């Protein structure tokens, strides 16, 4: 398959259904980035192949030391969950709602920091 054909398949599939892993949401939602699902969709639809290979973004076993003791899980957030590994995949709407919550918490944290 040519690189252009591969790109066309990716763009077609992304128009059909786009899911986000928790890791992607974490990286997109960093306060220095705040990349929206719409931004991702735009890049996919107008992007180009820069190299003729596929890159695996992450592959690691998380260690408990990597997580803050205040780590919270949002209950009742709809997600597609892999029956083999348990990984959650989120729809664009859920990503947008999660990012709204993150922005609200970040704004509140900045207010508290400045009031001290």
C-alpha positions in Angstrom: 0.0 0.0 0.0 1.4 3.4 -0.9 1.8 6.1 1.7 -0.9 8.2 0.0 -3.4 5.2 0.0 -2.5 4.6 3.7 -3.3 8.3 4.5 -6.6 8.1 2.7 -7.6 5.0 4.7 -6.7 6.8 7.9 -8.7 9.9 6.9 -11.7 7.8 5.9 -11.7 5.8 9.1 -11.3 9.0 11.2 -14.3 10.5 9.6 -16.3 7.3 10.5 -15.2 7.0 14.2 -12.4 8.5 16.2 -11.5 7.2 19.7 -8.9 8.5 22.2 -6.8 6.6 24.7 -6.4 7.9 28.2 -2.7 8.6 27.4 -3.7 10.7 24.4 -6.2 12.7 26.6 -3.5 13.3 29.2 -1.1 14.6 26.6 -3.7 16.7 24.8 -5.0 18.2 28.1 -1.7 19.4 29.4 -2.2 23.1 30.2 0.7 24.0 27.9 -1.1 22.2 25.0 -4.9 22.0 25.4 -5.3 20.2 22.0 -9.0 19.6 21.3 -10.6 16.6 19.6 -11.5 19.1 16.8 -7.8 20.0 16.5 -6.9 16.3 16.1 -9.6 15.8 13.5 -8.3 18.8 11.6 -4.8 17.5 11.5 -5.9 14.1 10.4 -8.1 15.5 7.6 -5.5 17.9 6.3 -2.3 16.2 7.3 0.3 14.6 5.1 2.7 11.7 5.3 6.1 12.9 6.4 7.8 9.6 6.7 6.8 6.2 5.1 6.4 4.3 8.3 4.1 3.9 11.3 5.2 4.9 14.7 4.0 3.3 17.9 3.5 6.2 20.3 3.8 4.5 23.7 4.4 1.0 24.9 5.2 0.6 28.6 4.0 -0.9 31.9 3.1 2.0 34.2 4.7 1.9 37.6 2.7 3.1 40.7 5.5 5.6 41.4 4.5 7.4 38.2 1.1 8.3 39.6 0.3 11.0 42.1 -1.4 9.8 45.3 -4.2 12.2 44.5 -4.9 10.5 41.1 -8.7 10.3 40.6 -10.9 8.3 38.3 -13.9 9.9 36.8 -16.9 7.7 37.4 -19.6 7.1 34.9 -17.7 8.5 31.9 -18.8 6.5 28.8 -15.9 4.6 27.2 -15.2 1.7 24.9 -13.2 -0.8 27.0 -11.0 -3.5 25.5 -12.1 -6.9 26.7 -8.6 -8.3 26.5 -6.5 -5.5 28.2 -9.1 -3.3 29.9 -7.8 -0.1 28.1 -10.5 2.6 27.8 -11.1 4.4 24.6 -13.1 7.7 24.7 -15.3 9.4 22.1 -14.7 13.0 21.1 -17.5 14.3 23.2 -16.2 12.7 26.4 -12.7 14.1 25.6 -14.1 17.6 25.3 -16.0 17.2 28.6 -12.9 15.8 30.4 -10.9 18.8 29.1 -13.5 21.2 30.3 -13.2 19.7 33.8 -9.4 19.9 33.6 -9.5 23.5 32.6 -11.9 24.3 35.5 -9.6 22.6 38.0 -6.6 24.3 36.6 -8.3 27.7 36.8 -9.4 27.1 40.4 -5.8 25.9 41.3 -4.4 29.1 39.8 -6.8 31.2 41.8 -6.0 29.4 45.0 -2.2 29.8 44.3 -2.6 33.6 43.8 -4.7 34.1 46.9 -2.1 32.5 49.2 
